[in-house]
Amino acid sequence: MNEKSNSKQYDLEERTAEFARQCREFVKKLPKTTGNFEDGKQLIRSSGSQAANYIEANEALSKKDFAHRVKICRKETKENFK
Protein backbone atom coordinates (compact mmCIF):
# COMPACT_ATOMS: atom_id res chain seq x y z
CA MET A 1 0.00 0.00 0.00
CA ASN A 2 1.17 3.50 -0.66
CA GLU A 3 1.23 6.33 1.87
CA LYS A 4 -1.91 7.97 0.46
CA SER A 5 -4.06 4.84 0.85
CA ASN A 6 -2.71 4.30 4.38
CA SER A 7 -3.78 7.78 5.42
CA LYS A 8 -7.35 7.35 4.19
CA GLN A 9 -9.66 5.71 6.70
CA TYR A 10 -12.40 3.43 5.45
CA ASP A 11 -15.66 5.16 6.25
CA LEU A 12 -18.27 2.41 6.16
CA GLU A 13 -21.14 4.88 6.59
CA GLU A 14 -20.13 6.57 3.34
CA ARG A 15 -19.34 3.28 1.62
CA THR A 16 -22.65 1.62 2.53
CA ALA A 17 -24.61 4.74 1.51
CA GLU A 18 -22.71 4.84 -1.78
CA PHE A 19 -23.41 1.12 -2.32
CA ALA A 20 -27.14 1.78 -1.84
CA ARG A 21 -27.00 4.68 -4.32
CA GLN A 22 -25.15 2.53 -6.88
CA CYS A 23 -27.72 -0.25 -6.48
CA ARG A 24 -30.50 2.22 -7.28
CA GLU A 25 -28.63 3.42 -10.37
CA PHE A 26 -28.09 -0.19 -11.47
CA VAL A 27 -31.78 -1.07 -11.07
CA LYS A 28 -32.78 1.96 -13.17
CA LYS A 29 -30.72 0.55 -16.06
CA LEU A 30 -32.24 -2.94 -16.00
CA PRO A 31 -34.74 -4.00 -18.68
CA LYS A 32 -38.32 -3.59 -17.47
CA THR A 33 -39.30 -7.21 -16.88
CA THR A 34 -41.39 -8.70 -14.09
CA GLY A 35 -38.41 -10.59 -12.67
CA ASN A 36 -36.15 -7.55 -12.77
CA PHE A 37 -38.85 -5.45 -11.14
CA GLU A 38 -39.19 -7.81 -8.17
CA ASP A 39 -35.46 -8.45 -7.82
CA GLY A 40 -34.73 -4.75 -8.19
CA LYS A 41 -37.15 -3.85 -5.41
CA GLN A 42 -35.47 -6.37 -3.12
CA LEU A 43 -31.99 -5.10 -3.97
CA ILE A 44 -33.00 -1.51 -3.28
CA ARG A 45 -34.63 -2.43 0.04
CA SER A 46 -31.77 -4.56 1.31
CA SER A 47 -28.98 -2.19 0.21
CA GLY A 48 -30.74 0.78 1.81
CA SER A 49 -31.40 -1.21 4.96
CA GLN A 50 -27.75 -2.23 5.15
CA ALA A 51 -26.65 1.41 5.04
CA ALA A 52 -29.25 2.55 7.57
CA ASN A 53 -28.39 -0.28 9.97
CA TYR A 54 -24.70 0.57 9.86
CA ILE A 55 -25.40 4.23 10.57
CA GLU A 56 -27.55 3.16 13.53
CA ALA A 57 -24.76 0.87 14.73
CA ASN A 58 -22.41 3.83 14.92
CA GLU A 59 -24.93 5.55 17.18
CA ALA A 60 -25.15 2.55 19.52
CA LEU A 61 -25.23 3.16 23.24
CA SER A 62 -22.89 0.30 24.17
CA LYS A 63 -20.44 -2.14 22.64
CA LYS A 64 -23.03 -4.90 22.94
CA ASP A 65 -25.62 -2.76 21.14
CA PHE A 66 -23.06 -1.93 18.44
CA ALA A 67 -22.25 -5.62 17.93
CA HIS A 68 -25.93 -6.50 17.64
CA ARG A 69 -26.60 -3.77 15.10
CA VAL A 70 -23.56 -4.71 13.03
CA LYS A 71 -24.82 -8.32 12.95
CA ILE A 72 -28.11 -7.02 11.51
CA CYS A 73 -26.15 -5.01 8.95
CA ARG A 74 -24.13 -8.10 8.03
CA LYS A 75 -27.34 -10.08 7.58
CA GLU A 76 -28.63 -7.46 5.15
CA THR A 77 -25.31 -7.53 3.30
CA LYS A 78 -25.47 -11.31 2.90
CA GLU A 79 -29.01 -10.99 1.54
CA ASN A 80 -27.64 -8.87 -1.32
CA PHE A 81 -25.49 -11.79 -2.45
CA LYS A 82 -28.07 -14.59 -2.44
ZIKA-V785729 format. One record per residue. N is the residue number from 1. RES is the residue in one letter. NEAR is the number of other ideal C-beta (glycine too) atoms within 8 Angstrom. Layout:
<<N RES NEAR> <N RES NEAR>>
This chain:
<<1 M 3> <2 N 5> <3 E 5> <4 K 6> <5 S 7> <6 N 7> <7 S 5> <8 K 6> <9 Q 3> <10 Y 5> <11 D 6> <12 L 7> <13 E 10> <14 E 7> <15 R 9> <16 T 13> <17 A 10> <18 E 8> <19 F 11> <20 A 13> <21 R 8> <22 Q 8> <23 C 13> <24 R 10> <25 E 8> <26 F 9> <27 V 11> <28 K 6> <29 K 5> <30 L 9> <31 P 4> <32 K 5> <33 T 7> <34 T 5> <35 G 6> <36 N 11> <37 F 9> <38 E 8> <39 D 8> <40 G 10> <41 K 8> <42 Q 9> <43 L 12> <44 I 12> <45 R 8> <46 S 11> <47 S 14> <48 G 10> <49 S 9> <50 Q 15> <51 A 13> <52 A 8> <53 N 12> <54 Y 14> <55 I 11> <56 E 9> <57 A 12> <58 N 8> <59 E 5> <60 A 11> <61 L 3> <62 S 6> <63 K 6> <64 K 6> <65 D 9> <66 F 11> <67 A 8> <68 H 9> <69 R 13> <70 V 10> <71 K 8> <72 I 10> <73 C 13> <74 R 8> <75 K 8> <76 E 13> <77 T 9> <78 K 8> <79 E 9> <80 N 11> <81 F 5> <82 K 4>>
